[in-house]
């Protein structure tokens, strides 16, 4: 009997220790958010395009251009951001954050104009900020490194603004919120893209026998943060659209200089880095096109934004997600044929949206190409499970 009781006691002790280890475990959010974001991107864009073109949406959230843009930015892009910036968190916190994201998607797609949609989406954004900002700000002393916090909080604010539109009767708030969101996501990609591309390029060029002096380029990065923030402020100010356009053109010029100084062509046999450079180039082109649209009116602003929301967002998110997963699995991203294939498919989708903006068949084709790119992304993530 004593032996049986001792065995039970030892078993209970081991179970309790395992439970404590599980509770204390730390996880990278990309384990769940990258596959979920890839799957959602591949489904939600074609579904929303079908709803807009057919007039018979699968769900109410897929019925309008506003819903399409909301889920692309706040559903998909914010999920990728969560997977990238949260490197270590507990099982309970990761499960809670992912649960909030799922809840926000379900409620928005079924009741897009409701207070419940506002509450669920704001809760996810607030939880993301609560988890991500302290991690990112730890040890950040320079103001440029601290800029991530107000940037993420700004995205939370424009998300709340979007949902406040139908609740207050000010429908124009939704259009303003999406416009501001595009600029803030562009700024996020300018900032985070530079932090990813610069060290990777420096290492690759060094291994090829060269040397890269211009890495983070703090003065240009600081100028980009200020100029794009000013452009976002001017775009929200009545009568200041031309000023916002001029600032967007300045940001495009700064981004181009930064990209050229990385000398990615000197990174021999690194197609994964060239694809990240292509994504950054799409971002530069998008800011230039948006600035041209706002200053001259020659090009529609909605058309111009697709260089950012399709070309830049698609190329950078697929490139970053693939590189993170491959690096953590101790595999060489330069040997992956999936990364350049995804970049090429997304480039085709972006060019269709820019060159044939008003054609329904072209829109359907672009959404199909986008879905193909994220099907490839999901296949890579599933084939290479996280370590």
C-alpha positions in Angstrom: 0.0 0.0 0.0 2.8 2.4 0.9 4.5 1.7 -2.4 1.2 2.5 -4.3 0.8 5.7 -2.3 4.4 6.7 -3.0 3.9 6.1 -6.8 0.7 8.2 -6.7 2.5 11.0 -4.9 5.4 10.9 -7.4 3.0 10.9 -10.3 1.1 13.8 -8.9 4.4 15.7 -8.3 5.5 15.1 -11.9 2.2 16.1 -13.3 2.2 19.3 -11.3 5.8 20.1 -12.5 4.8 19.4 -16.1 1.8 21.7 -15.6 4.0 24.5 -14.2 6.5 24.1 -17.1 3.6 24.3 -19.6 2.3 27.4 -18.0 5.7 29.0 -18.0 6.6 28.0 -21.6 7.3 30.8 -24.0 6.2 30.7 -27.6 6.7 32.7 -30.7 3.4 34.0 -32.0 4.3 33.1 -35.6 3.5 29.5 -34.7 -0.2 30.2 -34.9 -0.5 33.6 -36.5 1.5 33.0 -39.7 -0.5 30.0 -40.9 -3.7 31.6 -39.8 -2.9 34.9 -41.6 -1.8 33.0 -44.8 -5.0 30.9 -44.8 -7.2 34.0 -44.1 -5.5 36.1 -46.8 -6.1 33.3 -49.4 -9.7 33.1 -48.5 -10.9 36.6 -47.6 -9.6 38.5 -50.6 -11.4 36.2 -53.2 -14.4 36.0 -51.0 -14.7 39.7 -50.7 -14.1 40.3 -54.4 -16.8 37.7 -55.2 -19.2 39.6 -52.9 -18.5 43.0 -54.5 -18.7 41.7 -58.0 -21.7 39.4 -57.7 -23.8 41.3 -55.2 -24.4 38.0 -53.4 -21.7 38.0 -50.6 -21.0 34.9 -48.7 -21.1 37.0 -45.5 -22.2 40.6 -44.8 -18.6 41.7 -44.1 -17.7 40.7 -47.7 -20.3 42.8 -49.3 -18.4 46.1 -49.8 -15.1 47.6 -50.7 -14.9 48.9 -47.1 -15.2 45.4 -45.7 -12.6 44.1 -48.2 -10.1 46.8 -47.2 -10.8 46.3 -43.4 -10.1 42.6 -43.5 -7.0 43.0 -45.7 -5.5 45.6 -43.3 -6.9 44.9 -39.8 -7.7 41.2 -40.3 -4.7 40.0 -42.3 -1.9 42.5 -42.0 -2.4 43.0 -38.2 -2.2 39.2 -37.7 1.1 39.1 -39.6 2.4 41.9 -37.4 1.4 40.0 -34.3 3.2 36.9 -35.5 6.4 38.9 -36.2 6.7 41.2 -33.2 5.7 38.9 -30.4 8.7 36.6 -30.1 8.1 35.1 -26.6 4.8 34.9 -24.7 3.0 32.3 -22.5 0.7 29.7 -23.8 -2.3 31.4 -22.1 -1.5 34.8 -23.5 -0.9 33.5 -27.0 -4.2 31.5 -26.9 -6.0 34.6 -25.6 -4.7 36.9 -28.4 -5.4 34.4 -31.1 -8.9 33.8 -29.7 -9.6 37.6 -29.8 -8.4 37.7 -33.4 -10.7 34.9 -34.4 -13.6 36.4 -32.5 -13.0 39.8 -34.2 -13.1 38.1 -37.6 -16.3 36.2 -37.0 -18.1 39.2 -35.6 -17.0 41.6 -38.3 -17.9 39.2 -41.1 -21.3 38.5 -39.7 -22.1 41.9 -38.1 -19.8 44.5 -39.6 -21.6 47.6 -38.5 -22.3 46.5 -34.9 -20.9 47.6 -31.5 -19.8 44.0 -31.0 -17.5 44.3 -34.1 -16.0 47.5 -32.6 -15.5 45.9 -29.2 -13.9 42.7 -30.6 -11.6 44.4 -33.0 -10.5 47.0 -30.5 -9.9 44.3 -27.9 -7.6 42.4 -30.3 -5.7 45.5 -31.2 -5.4 46.6 -27.6 -4.2 43.1 -26.5 -1.6 43.1 -29.4 -0.3 46.5 -28.2 -0.2 45.4 -24.6 1.9 42.3 -25.5 4.1 43.7 -28.3 5.0 47.2 -27.1 6.9 46.2 -23.9 8.8 43.5 -25.8 9.8 45.9 -28.6 10.5 48.8 -26.3 12.8 46.8 -24.0 16.2 48.5 -24.1 15.0 51.0 -26.8 16.7 54.3 -26.0 16.7 56.2 -29.2 13.5 57.9 -30.3 13.5 56.0 -33.6 13.4 52.7 -31.8 10.6 54.0 -29.6 8.5 55.0 -32.6 7.0 51.5 -32.8 4.7 52.2 -29.8 2.9 55.3 -31.1 2.7 53.6 -34.5 0.9 50.6 -33.2 -1.3 52.8 -31.0 -2.1 54.9 -34.1 -3.3 51.7 -35.9 -5.5 50.9 -32.9 -7.0 54.4 -33.1 -7.8 54.3 -36.8 -9.3 50.9 -36.3 -11.6 52.4 -33.7 -12.3 55.3 -36.0 -13.4 52.9 -38.8 -16.0 51.2 -36.5 -17.2 54.5 -35.1 -18.4 55.6 -38.5 -21.7 53.6 -38.7 -22.3 53.9 -35.0 -22.1 57.7 -35.1 -23.7 58.2 -38.5 -20.5 59.8 -39.9 -19.9 57.3 -42.7 -17.0 59.4 -44.0 -15.0 58.3 -40.9 -14.6 54.9 -42.5 -12.9 56.2 -45.6 -10.7 58.5 -43.6 -9.7 55.6 -41.3 -8.7 53.4 -44.2 -6.7 56.2 -45.8 -4.8 56.7 -42.5 -4.4 53.0 -42.1 -2.7 52.6 -45.5 -0.2 55.4 -44.6 0.4 53.9 -41.1 1.0 50.4 -42.5 3.3 51.9 -45.1 5.2 53.5 -42.3 5.3 50.2 -40.4 6.7 48.5 -43.5 9.3 51.2 -44.1 10.4 50.9 -40.5 10.4 47.1 -40.0 11.5 46.4 -43.6 14.6 48.4 -43.0 15.3 46.6 -39.7 15.1 43.3 -41.6 16.7 44.0 -44.9 19.7 46.0 -43.7 21.4 43.4 -41.5 20.5 40.6 -43.9 22.1 42.5 -46.8 25.2 43.4 -44.8 25.8 39.7 -43.9 25.2 38.5 -47.4 27.4 41.1 -49.0 30.2 40.3 -46.4 30.0 36.6 -47.2 30.3 37.5 -50.9 33.5 39.4 -50.2 32.2 42.9 -50.0 31.2 45.4 -47.3 28.0 47.4 -46.7 28.5 50.7 -44.9 24.9 52.0 -45.2 22.8 49.7 -43.0 19.9 51.1 -40.9 20.7 54.6 -42.1 19.4 56.4 -39.0 19.0 59.8 -40.5 17.0 58.6 -43.4 14.9 56.3 -41.2 14.2 59.2 -38.8 13.3 61.5 -41.7 10.9 58.8 -43.1 9.2 58.4 -39.7 8.7 62.2 -39.5 7.7 62.8 -43.1 5.1 59.9 -43.3 3.6 60.9 -39.9 3.2 64.4 -41.2 1.7 63.1 -44.4 -0.9 61.1 -42.4 -1.7 64.2 -40.4 -2.0 66.4 -43.6 -4.2 63.7 -45.3 -6.7 64.0 -42.4 -6.7 67.8 -42.5 -9.3 69.4 -44.8 -7.7 71.3 -47.6 -4.3 69.8 -47.1 -4.4 66.9 -49.5 -1.8 68.5 -51.8 0.5 68.9 -48.9 0.0 65.3 -48.0 0.8 64.3 -51.6 4.0 66.4 -51.5 5.1 64.7 -48.3 4.4 61.3 -49.8 6.6 62.1 -52.7 9.4 63.1 -50.3 9.0 59.9 -48.5 9.2 57.9 -51.7 12.4 59.7 -52.6 13.9 58.9 -49.1 12.8 55.3 -49.4 14.4 55.0 -52.8 17.7 56.4 -51.6 17.7 54.0 -48.7 16.9 51.0 -50.9 19.7 51.8 -53.4 22.3 52.3 -50.6 21.6 48.7 -49.4 23.2 47.5 -52.8 21.1 44.3 -52.8 22.5 43.5 -56.2 25.9 42.8 -54.5 24.3 40.0 -52.4 25.3 37.2 -54.6 22.8 34.3 -55.1 20.3 35.7 -52.5 16.9 35.7 -54.3 15.2 35.9 -50.9 16.8 39.3 -50.2 16.1 40.5 -53.7 12.4 39.7 -53.1 12.4 41.8 -49.9 14.0 44.6 -51.9 11.3 44.2 -54.5 8.7 44.6 -51.7 10.4 47.7 -50.5 10.5 49.0 -54.1 6.7 48.4 -54.3 6.4 50.5 -51.2 8.4 53.4 -52.7 6.3 53.2 -55.9 3.1 53.2 -53.9 4.1 56.3 -52.0 5.1 58.0 -55.3 1.9 57.1 -57.0 -0.2 58.2 -54.0 1.7 61.4 -53.8 1.1 62.0 -57.5 -2.6 61.3 -57.2 -3.0 63.7 -54.3 -1.0 66.5 -55.9 -2.1 66.3 -59.6 -5.2 64.2 -59.7 -3.9 62.4 -62.8 -4.2 59.0 -61.1 -6.9 57.8 -58.7 -5.8 57.5 -55.1 -7.6 54.2 -54.7 -5.7 52.7 -57.7 -2.4 54.1 -56.4 -2.9 52.5 -53.0 -2.8 49.0 -54.5 0.9 49.3 -55.0 1.1 49.5 -51.2 -1.7 47.1 -50.2 -1.0 44.4 -52.9 2.5 44.9 -54.1 4.4 46.0 -51.0 2.2 44.3 -48.4 2.0 41.0 -50.3 5.6 40.8 -51.2 7.0 41.8 -47.8 4.6 39.7 -45.7 5.3 36.5 -47.7 9.0 37.2 -47.8 9.2 37.9 -44.1 7.0 35.0 -43.0 8.9 32.5 -45.2 12.3 33.8 -44.0 11.3 33.6 -40.3 10.0 30.1 -40.6 13.0 28.8 -42.6 15.6 30.5 -40.4 14.0 29.0 -37.3 14.0 25.6 -38.9 17.7 26.0 -39.6 17.1 26.1 -43.4 18.6 28.5 -45.9 16.0 30.9 -47.3 18.2 31.5 -50.3 17.5 27.9 -51.4 13.7 28.3 -51.3 12.1 28.5 -54.7 8.8 29.4 -53.1 9.9 32.9 -52.1 10.6 34.3 -55.6 7.6 32.4 -57.0 5.3 34.1 -54.5 6.9 37.5 -55.2 6.3 37.0 -58.9 2.7 36.0 -58.5 2.0 39.0 -56.2 3.8 41.3 -58.7 1.4 40.1 -61.4 -1.6 40.7 -59.2 -0.4 44.2 -58.3 0.3 45.2 -61.9 -3.2 44.0 -62.9 -4.7 46.2 -60.2 -2.7 49.2 -61.3 -3.0 48.8 -65.1 -6.6 47.6 -65.3 -8.2 49.2 -62.3 -11.9 49.3 -63.3 -12.3 45.9 -65.0 -14.2 43.2 -63.1 -12.4 40.3 -64.9 -9.0 41.8 -64.1 -10.1 42.3 -60.4 -11.1 38.6 -60.2 -7.8 37.5 -61.9 -5.8 39.6 -59.4 -7.6 38.1 -56.4 -7.0 34.6 -57.8 -3.3 35.3 -58.1 -3.2 36.7 -54.6 -4.9 33.6 -53.3 -2.4 31.4 -55.2 0.5 33.3 -53.5 -0.9 32.7 -50.1 -1.7 29.0 -50.9 2.0 28.7 -51.6 2.8 30.5 -48.4 0.6 28.2 -46.4 2.0 25.1 -48.0 5.5 26.2 -47.0 4.4 26.9 -43.4 2.7 23.5 -43.1 5.6 21.6 -44.7 8.1 23.2 -42.3 6.6 23.2 -38.8 7.9 25.6 -36.2 10.7 24.3 -34.0 
